[in-house]
């Protein structure tokens, strides 16, 4: 598993620029020496966007 922290920047004409930090946990499997992501777990991104007035 790999945990990655991201920052998304949203810009709309009717709102100030908004930075939103979030984490995603990626499920990774190594096959023949190559790592491949086969799934991920993240929070409720839609709710986070609503909370910040993006959607």
C-alpha positions, 0 to 999 in steps of 0.5 A: 500500500502507498499513501499519497498526499495531494493538493488540488487547486480550484478556481472559479470566477465567483469564488476565491482560489481554493486549495484542498488537501486530501490523501489517497491510499493506493493498493499496489502489487509487484508482479515480475518486478513491476509495481502496478496499482490495482485499486485505491481508497479515498475519502468522500471527495464529493462531500469535500467539494460541497464543503468548500462550495466548489460544487 
